[in-house]
Amino acid sequence: MTHSDADLAAYVEELTGKGVRLVGGSVVDMGGVARAKYVPTPRLAAFHRVGMGASPCWSVFCVDGNIAFTPELNVVGDLRILIDPAELRVVEDGVAWAPGEFHDQGGGSNDMCARSALRRTVAAAEDAGLTALVGAELECTLLGPDGGHATSGARSPYGLRTSLEQAAFLADLAESAAAVGLGLEQLHMEYGHDQLEISLSPSDPVRAADDVVLARLVLGRAAARHGMQVSFSPYPFAGEVGNGAHLHLSLATSDGPVFGGGTGTHGLTTTGESAIAGILDALPGLVGVYAGSVLSQSRLQPGNWAGAALCWGLENREAAVRLIAGGPSSAHGANVELKVVDPSANPYLAVASLLGSALHGIEAGLPLPPEVPDDPAGSAADLPSLPAGQAAVLDAFAASPVARAVLGTPIVDGLLAVRRYEVDTFPDPSAPEVAEALRLAWSC
């Protein structure tokens, strides 16, 4: 959206009145890391209209700080990061933040921009008569100043006491989220050691992905005020519980929601059945988006409630796709949860892939596979498998027609460059030193 001179002057005046001295705009690269530039508040108009320069190789920065140069993404050329002032949030004393998008020097959208790819997918869904809402769950691990666990005492998974011992931090987090307009549905200390989970309110897909970045930022700043750090690594400590970043999707047509109120299994409509079928059909080729980092496979195992089984089921937390029933117990109606996603994923690409694969199933009229109503590990059904190992995950991603149709070949190739660098650099991803080296790679 382009703003007038008067609008931009008003934004500057408002921000200055709030004591904001710096404005930051961030993009998320192929490795899932948020990277930013800042300007003094009076230069807001330039950040919106002209943008701040960034090398094309920003898109292939790696999680360890190196760069996976490609012939197209190297030291030559220039991109511009543009922000929408209407999206600004004051996230720290004196500092405001907004999501940014990559543009070329002529002002056009760049084909490596993840946020633009998501907006295109949303437009395709709307053209097909579908409206979508997405909500995210974020798991993270609280760390001490030294990068180890924040606490060393006895703990209880989901324990009342365990949460109350972090009451000051959690209350600060809730207040900070409200101050920036970030909807929190719930928050609690989770199963793992010093593991926290927050659930974000559902929103339109682009805003939902923006909210994932904003939530990480808010979590990080609140933790810092309490002498802690936050790890969004999918596997922060070898041998311990990993972190997920599950996505919930609701879809509706002009006739109403597609995951409830129908005549199919558990009230699914025909459109809803095909949407789930599409998500499952494309999933083996999209694990590289959802959980493609060098640490992801250590989390994506049976028994971790990570959705390692390629199946669906009503309220089945071991299935890759969990159908959540509507009714009095569901605040936002029937929806599906994709459990394989972890925090190393670029949230814009993950949401685009989820929505795009659902649309793929609907357009192809794919039939819904049989439900797995119990733990897939003990199921008698002959279930298909997800790719095993990061190299196989990336090979499947490279061959995925849905990935290329939804994200575009430039993004697919850029993501492959980054993740294949990880394969070469970290040949033993289960080694404790790898988890330690990347523990803060995805922190904001």
Stockholm file with secondary structure:
# STOCKHOLM 1.0

chainA/1-444         MTHSDADLAAYVEELTGKGVRLVGGSVVDMGGVARAKYVPTPRLAAFHRVGMGASPCWSVFCVDGNIAFTPELNVVGDLRILIDPAELRVVEDGVAWAPGEFHDQGGGSNDMCARSALRRTVAAAEDAGLTALVGAELECTLLGPDGGHATSGARSPYGLRTSLEQAAFLADLAESAAAVGLGLEQLHMEYGHDQLEISLSPSDPVRAADDVVLARLVLGRAAARHGMQVSFSPYPFAGEVGNGAHLHLSLATSDGPVFGGGTGTHGLTTTGESAIAGILDALPGLVGVYAGSVLSQSRLQPGNWAGAALCWGLENREAAVRLIAGGPSSAHGANVELKVVDPSANPYLAVASLLGSALHGIEAGLPLPPEVPDDPAGSAADLPSLPAGQAAVLDAFAASPVARAVLGTPIVDGLLAVRRYEVDTFPDPSAPEVAEALRLAWSC
#=GR chainA/1-444 SS CCCCHHHHHHHHHHHHHTTCCEEEEEEECTTSCEEEEEEEGGGHHHHHHTCEEECGGGGGBCTTSCBCCCSSSSSSCCEEEEECGGGCEEEETTEEEEEEEEECTTSCBCTTCHHHHHHHHHHHHHHTTCEEEEEEEEEEEEECTTSSBSCCSCCCTTCHHHHHTTHHHHHHHHHHHHHTTCCEEEEEECSSTTEEEEEECCBCHHHHHHHHHHHHHHHHHHHHHTTCEEECCSSSSTTSCCCCCCEEEEEEETTEESSSSSSSGGGCCHHHHHHHHHHHHHHHHHHHHHSCSTTHHHHSSTTSSSCCEEEEEETCTTEEEEEECCSTTCTTCSEEEECCCCTTSCHHHHHHHHHHHHHHHHHHTCCCCCCCCSCGGGCSSCCCCCCCSHHHHHHHHHTCHHHHHHHCHHHHHHHHHHHHHHHHHCSCTTSHHHHHHTTTTTCC
#=GC SS_cons         CCCCHHHHHHHHHHHHHTTCCEEEEEEECTTSCEEEEEEEGGGHHHHHHTCEEECGGGGGBCTTSCBCCCSSSSSSCCEEEEECGGGCEEEETTEEEEEEEEECTTSCBCTTCHHHHHHHHHHHHHHTTCEEEEEEEEEEEEECTTSSBSCCSCCCTTCHHHHHTTHHHHHHHHHHHHHTTCCEEEEEECSSTTEEEEEECCBCHHHHHHHHHHHHHHHHHHHHHTTCEEECCSSSSTTSCCCCCCEEEEEEETTEESSSSSSSGGGCCHHHHHHHHHHHHHHHHHHHHHSCSTTHHHHSSTTSSSCCEEEEEETCTTEEEEEECCSTTCTTCSEEEECCCCTTSCHHHHHHHHHHHHHHHHHHTCCCCCCCCSCGGGCSSCCCCCCCSHHHHHHHHHTCHHHHHHHCHHHHHHHHHHHHHHHHHCSCTTSHHHHHHTTTTTCC
//
